[in-house]
Amino acid sequence: MAKKTTARKKTKAKSTPHKGAHHKTVGHGHHRPANSNEPHLSARPVWQGSLRLSLVSCPVALYGATSRTADISFHLLNPETNNRIRMIPTDPDTGPVERADLVKGYEISKNHYVILSNEELQSVRLETTRTIDIERFVDEKDIDRLYWNDPYYLLPNDKSGVEAYTVIREALSETGRIALGRVVMHTRERLVALEPRDKGIIVYTLRMGDEVIQPKAAFDDIPAARPSHQMIDIARKIIEQQEGAFEPEKFEDRYENALRDLIRRKERGEKLVTAEPVEESNVIDLMEALKKSLKSKGRTVAAKAPGPKRKAR
């Protein structure tokens, strides 16, 4: 395992509670045990403001409902010193530039930019920067799944707003509706959907109309001809054999697990041996592939177009 030759003095950072954090997270927070790989709610919200339904409002905070903190990430190192590389902003003509001196520019043509100052950008701030204003109520089935984006947990951010929060949650639950609103996150206004769940509300960011490529445009070149009814019937039976409940805990990231195993073996100084690639089967007949799949109770059998068999390297 690579080690740096220079020792660094370690300083113990003082922990101070985040000023605007949810009242339940102040102090102990939503932290997981050090030896746990379970995803956990962050101690700091990604957004804070108000949830407003007509004249009723309450202070709320958004927390990411998903986490990738358990994912393996790598740093770039100088192989001669094992020092971590710093990414320094550099002007191709004058050299390194202080990050604090940089400004934002929008390219209107090749190498021509409109420069915008922070004050100018602040001048177009929207009210949705600090407020989720509910504008409409819709049936969940009316929202195409192409538009659903990232999930967040919306929590009361102060005890004084809990009652208003629960009123909005119960009203959504009893009417069976999804509330639509807008919010500014990461400098962009986002359409959001609010769904009641258990004792709380889940917020999903939704993609705007100009972000979604319509299926008709994507699939336009696929021939309209249908395959034989017999092949469809066999494929349907394979699907029926593999039907089951959605159990995400039974699916693991096999690549991530292999990476962890690789790192552990490298850390122990083991000599790594690369296995020869397994040559794929060259099944030509689609009907035969479907029949074999049905007999093997749905296990994958590769179906390929005819072609020369590749030689093993």
N, C-alpha and C positions, 0 to 999 in steps of 0.2 A: 504494500500500500504506500502511495507517495506521501512523503512528509516534508514539510517546509523546514529549512535549516535555521531560519530566524525565529526566535521566540518572541511572542507578543505578550505584553502585560494585560491580564484580564481584569476588567473593572466590573463590579456588580451594579447593574442598572437599577435605579429605584423605580418601583412600580407605582404609577399614579392612575387612579380611575379616570376613564374618559368622561369628560364633562357632560356630554349629551347622551351618554349611553342609557339604554333601557334600565329602569330602576332595579330589575331583578338581576341584571348583569354586573352592577356596580359591586365591587368587593370580590366575590368569588367567581363571577362570570359563568359562562357556559363551557368551561374548559373540560376536555377529556383527560383521563389519566395518561401519564407519560408513556405507558406501555401499550396503549390502545390504538388500534388502527381504525376505529369507528369514526366516521365523519361527525363533526360537532359544530354547533352554532358559534359563530364568531363573537367575541366580546365587543367588537365595534360594528355598528351598523354601516351599511353601504350608503344609506340615505336617511335623513331625518326631516320631518316636517309635520304637516297636518293632513288628515283624511277628512274630506268635507262632502256631506250629502245635503244639498240645499243650504239651510241655515244651521245645520248640525255639524259640528266639527270636533275633532279630538287630536291631540298630539300622538304621532306614531313614528315608528322606525322600521326600516326594511333591512332584513338580514338574508344573506344568501341561503337558499334551501339545499344547495349542493356544495360539495367541497372536493378539491383536488389536492389538498395538502399532503395526502399520503403518497402522491405520485412521486416517482424518482425524477430528480432534476440534476443536471450536470453543470459544472462551471468550466470555463475555458482556462487552461493553465499554460504557462510557459514551460515546456518540457525540460529546459535546462536548469530552471530554478524552482519549479513547482509553485511559483507565485501565480495567484489569480490575476487574470488580465483585466485591466480597467478599460472601459469603452469611453474614449475621449472625443467629444464633438470636434470635428476638424474641417476647416475651410480649405478647399483644394488649392487656393492661392496663397493664403496667409498663414495656414497652419492651425494649431489648436485654438479653440475658442471657449471661453467660460460659458457654462450652460446657463447661468443666470442672465447673461447678456443676449441670449437668443430671442428672436421675435417670431411671430407666426405670420406666414405668408400663403396666399392662395394663388396657385399657378393659373394664369389666364391664357398664356401661350408659352411656347418653349422658352424657358429661362426668364420669363416675365411674370412678376408677382404683384399682387395687391397686398400691402403690409397692413396688418391690423394690430392695434395696441390692446392691452388688457382693458383699458378704459372703454375703448370702442366696443369690445366684445361684451363687456358688462352692460353696455347701454341697450342691448337687445335681449337682456334676460327676460324670461317669461315668468308669470306667476306660478307656473307648474314647477319652478325650481324648488319651491318650498311647500307646495300643496298638491295632493292628489284629489282633484275635483271630479266627482262622479258625474258623468254626463248622460249615460244611457244604460238601459238594462236589456239584456238579450238572453235567448236560450243558448245553452252551451253547444248544442248540436249545430247552431248557426255559424259557429266559428270554425272555419276550415283548419285542420291540424297543421297545414303549411304555415299558418300565421303564429302558432304558439312558439314561444321562445324560452327564456330562462325563468325558473320559479324562484320566488322569494317568500319569506315569512314576514307578514306584517304584524307587528306587535305594538300594544299601547306603550307610549314612551313616558307616561306619567300617570300616577294613580288617579288624578283628577279626571282623566279622559277614559277610564275603563268602562264606565256606564254607557257613554255614547258609542264606544267601540262595540260593545256587546249588543246594543240596540241595532246597529247597522248589520252586524254579523247575523243576528237572528232574523232580521227582515229579509236578508238575502236567502237564508236557509229556508224560510217558510214559503217564499215566493218561487223558489227553485230557479232563480235568475243569476246570471253572471253580470257584475257591474263593470262598465267600461269607463276609464278615466285616462288622464295623461300625467306624466311626471318627467322631469328633466333629470337624467342620470348620466354621469360622465360627459357632461356638456351637450347631450343630445336629448331632445324631447322624445319620449316613448309613449306609445299607446299601451295601456295595461288593463288586464282583466283581473277582477277580484272575485275569488271563490271562497265561500265559507267551508271550513274543514275543522271538525272536532270543536275545540274551544276557540279557534282563531280564524284568521283569514289568510289565504294564500294569494299572492300577487304574481301573475305571469306577465312578463313583457311580451308584447305582440309585435310582429313585424308590420311595418307600414305597407300600403298597397304598392308603392314603387320599389319595394325590396324583394317581392316575390315573383319569380318567373312562373308564369302560368303553365300547368301541365300540358295543355294543348300545344303550346309552342315547343316544349321540350320533347314531346312524344310524336310530333308531326310526321317524322320520317319512318316511323314503325309501320310496317304493312298492316292493313286492316283485316287480312285473311285470318280465319280461326283455324287452329290445329284440329286434328281428328277428334271426334267425340270419345273414342276409345282411350286415347292418350290422356285427355282431360279427366276421364273417369278414374284411370289409374292414379294420376296425380292427386285427385281428390281423396282417394282411399289412403294414400301415403300421408296426406295432411291429417286425416281422421286418426291414423295410428299414432301420430305425434302430438295430438291435442293434449293440453294440460293447463294448469293454472299459471298465472304470471308470478314467478318466484325469483325476483332479482338477486336474492342472496345466494342462489345456487349457481350464478354466473360470475366467474372471476376473470380478471384481466390476466390472461396467460402470459402475455408479453411482459407485463409488469412483474409477475412472479418470476419469470425466467431472468429478468434483469437483476432482481434481488438475489437470486441464487448465484448468478454470475459474479456479482459484487462480493458476496460472502466468500466464494471460492477464491477469488483474486486476493481478498484480504488475508485468507489463510495461506496464501502462497502456492496454491495448487497449480499444476501444469494443466492448461486447458487443451482439450482435444476437440477439433471440429469434425462433426459427423458428415459423412458423405450425403449429398442431397438425395432424397428418395425420388426415383423416377415415377412420374404420374402415369396412371393407366390411360390408354388411348382408346376409349370407348367411342365407336363411330355411330352405332345405331341408337337413336333416341328412344325408340320403343323398347329396345332391349334394356337400356339403362333404366327406364321406368319400371319394367318388370322386375329387374334385379333389386331395385330400391324397395319395391313392395314386398319382395320375399325377405329382404334383410330388415324389415320393419322400419323403413324410413332412413336408414343410414345412407349417407351421401355416396352416390356413384357418379363419377365425372362423365359428362357428355360433351364430346368435342366434335368439331367438323373433321372430315378426313384430311390427313396430312402426313408427311413423312415423320417417322418416329425419330425423336431426338436422341443422339448418341450421348451416353454418360461421359462426363468430363473427368 
